Amino acid sequence: TVSAASAAIATLAAVWPLLLIGAAIGLAIYLAMKMGATFGDVCEFIGAVLGGLYALGYNLIADAWNLIAVFIEFFGNVFNDPIGSIIRLFYDLLDVVLGVVETIANALDAVFGSNMAAAVNGFRDDMKSWVDDSLGEKAFTVERMDKLDYGNTVNSWAAGGKAFGNSVEDAMKSFDGALSSISDPFGGIDSFDM
């Protein structure tokens, strides 16, 4: 009995942060709907947040893979062209760092409506063309992961959330309409005189 109680306390201690987060989200949804937001609006916001988090996570994984690919390409090409491989290694490492900067700039562009990511992307393209023109093609290449655009991902997830919220609202309205159209088999409780 003591071990069961301690296991229950340990489980509750592990789960209580999730319960608090769920309660906070529920309270935020309740307050937003009390202030006039529809369920579709709430789902649209949740979809936008989840889309941004998905794009951030995907892009971080892409950056990590692209960094690993840099070293794989270096070791694959170092015996064919040692000097070119070393130059490409430093270029590729700088490109990965600029890719992270572009990811952050893309996120800021999605929030503020600016266009900082285009400047970083233009600089990266100029560097790539210079290195390719100077050193030629690599003998061994590893495919890199493309990154997601924050704005497009956030917008598509927000649209999906809005469509889901609207469909739930429509289903609830249909359900309420079906319930109100069901007639009382006894002719109404108010008709009884007591």
C-alpha positions in Angstrom: 0.0 0.0 0.0 2.9 2.4 0.8 4.5 1.6 -2.6 1.2 2.2 -4.4 0.7 5.5 -2.7 4.2 6.6 -3.5 3.8 5.5 -7.1 0.6 7.6 -7.3 2.3 10.6 -5.8 5.3 10.2 -8.2 2.9 9.9 -11.2 1.0 13.0 -10.0 4.2 14.9 -9.5 5.3 14.0 -13.1 1.9 14.9 -14.7 0.9 18.0 -12.8 2.8 20.4 -15.1 0.9 19.0 -18.1 -2.4 19.4 -16.1 -1.5 23.0 -15.4 -0.7 23.7 -19.0 -3.9 22.0 -20.1 -5.9 24.1 -17.6 -4.2 27.3 -18.7 -5.0 26.5 -22.4 -8.6 25.7 -21.5 -8.9 28.9 -19.5 -7.4 30.9 -22.4 -9.9 29.3 -24.9 -12.8 30.0 -22.5 -11.8 33.7 -22.0 -11.3 34.2 -25.8 -14.7 32.8 -26.5 -16.3 34.9 -23.8 -14.7 38.0 -25.5 -16.4 37.1 -28.8 -13.9 34.9 -30.5 -15.4 31.9 -32.3 -14.2 28.3 -31.9 -12.8 28.7 -35.5 -10.8 31.7 -34.4 -9.3 29.9 -31.5 -8.5 26.8 -33.6 -6.9 29.1 -36.2 -4.6 30.6 -33.5 -3.7 27.2 -32.2 -3.0 26.0 -35.7 -0.7 29.0 -36.3 1.2 28.4 -33.1 1.6 24.6 -33.8 2.6 25.4 -37.4 5.3 27.7 -36.2 6.6 25.2 -33.7 6.6 22.5 -36.4 8.5 24.6 -38.8 11.0 25.6 -36.1 11.6 21.9 -35.1 11.8 20.8 -38.7 14.3 23.5 -39.6 16.5 22.7 -36.6 16.6 19.1 -37.7 17.4 20.2 -41.2 20.2 22.4 -39.9 21.6 19.5 -37.8 21.5 17.1 -40.8 23.1 19.7 -43.1 26.0 20.1 -40.6 26.5 16.4 -40.6 26.4 16.3 -44.4 29.2 19.0 -44.5 31.6 16.7 -42.6 30.5 13.6 -44.6 31.2 15.5 -47.9 34.6 16.7 -46.5 35.8 13.2 -45.7 34.4 11.9 -49.0 36.3 14.6 -51.1 39.4 15.3 -49.1 41.5 12.7 -50.9 40.4 13.8 -54.4 41.0 17.6 -53.8 42.5 18.4 -50.4 42.7 22.2 -50.8 39.3 22.5 -52.4 37.8 20.3 -49.7 39.2 22.4 -46.9 37.9 25.6 -48.6 34.5 24.0 -49.1 34.5 22.8 -45.5 34.9 26.3 -44.2 32.3 27.6 -46.7 29.8 24.9 -45.9 30.2 25.5 -42.1 29.6 29.2 -42.7 26.6 28.3 -44.9 25.1 26.2 -42.1 25.6 29.1 -39.7 24.0 31.4 -42.2 21.2 28.9 -42.6 20.4 29.1 -38.9 20.5 32.9 -39.2 18.1 32.7 -42.2 15.8 30.4 -40.1 15.7 33.0 -37.4 15.2 35.8 -39.9 12.4 33.8 -41.5 10.6 33.5 -38.1 11.0 37.2 -37.5 9.7 38.0 -41.0 6.6 35.9 -40.3 6.0 37.9 -37.1 6.9 41.4 -38.2 6.2 41.2 -41.9 9.8 42.2 -42.8 12.1 40.7 -45.4 15.4 40.0 -43.6 15.6 36.4 -44.8 15.8 37.4 -48.4 19.0 39.4 -47.7 20.6 36.4 -46.0 19.5 34.1 -48.7 20.9 36.4 -51.4 24.3 36.5 -49.6 24.3 32.7 -49.3 23.5 32.4 -53.0 26.3 34.8 -54.0 28.8 32.8 -51.8 27.7 29.5 -53.3 28.1 30.7 -56.9 31.5 32.1 -56.1 32.7 28.8 -54.5 31.2 26.7 -57.3 32.8 29.0 -60.0 36.2 28.9 -58.2 36.4 25.3 -57.3 34.1 23.4 -59.7 31.9 20.5 -58.9 32.4 18.2 -55.9 33.2 14.5 -56.6 31.1 13.3 -53.7 27.9 15.0 -52.5 25.4 14.4 -49.8 21.8 15.6 -50.3 20.9 18.4 -48.0 17.5 18.9 -46.4 15.5 21.9 -47.6 14.0 24.0 -44.9 10.3 25.0 -44.5 9.2 28.6 -45.0 7.7 29.8 -41.7 5.1 32.1 -43.3 3.7 29.4 -45.6 3.7 26.8 -42.8 2.1 29.0 -40.3 -0.6 30.2 -42.8 -1.4 26.6 -43.9 -1.7 25.3 -40.4 -3.8 28.3 -39.3 -6.1 27.7 -42.3 -6.4 24.0 -41.3 -7.2 25.0 -37.7 -9.8 27.5 -38.9 -11.4 24.9 -41.1 -11.4 22.3 -38.3 -12.9 24.8 -35.9 -15.6 25.9 -38.3 -16.6 22.3 -39.1 -16.9 21.6 -35.3 -19.0 24.7 -34.9 -21.2 23.7 -37.8 -21.6 20.2 -36.4 -22.5 21.6 -33.0 -25.1 23.9 -34.6 -26.6 20.9 -36.5 -26.6 18.8 -33.3 -28.4 21.7 -31.4 -30.9 22.1 -34.2 -31.6 18.4 -34.3 -32.1 18.3 -30.5 -34.4 21.3 -30.5 -36.5 19.8 -33.3 -37.2 16.6 -31.4 -40.7 17.0 -29.9 -41.6 15.9 -26.4 -43.6 12.6 -26.6 -45.9 13.8 -23.8 -46.8 17.1 -25.4 -44.7 19.2 -23.2 -44.1 19.1 -19.5 -45.7 22.6 -19.1 -49.0 21.3 -20.3 -49.5 19.2 -17.2 -51.7 20.9 -14.5 -50.9 19.9 -11.0 
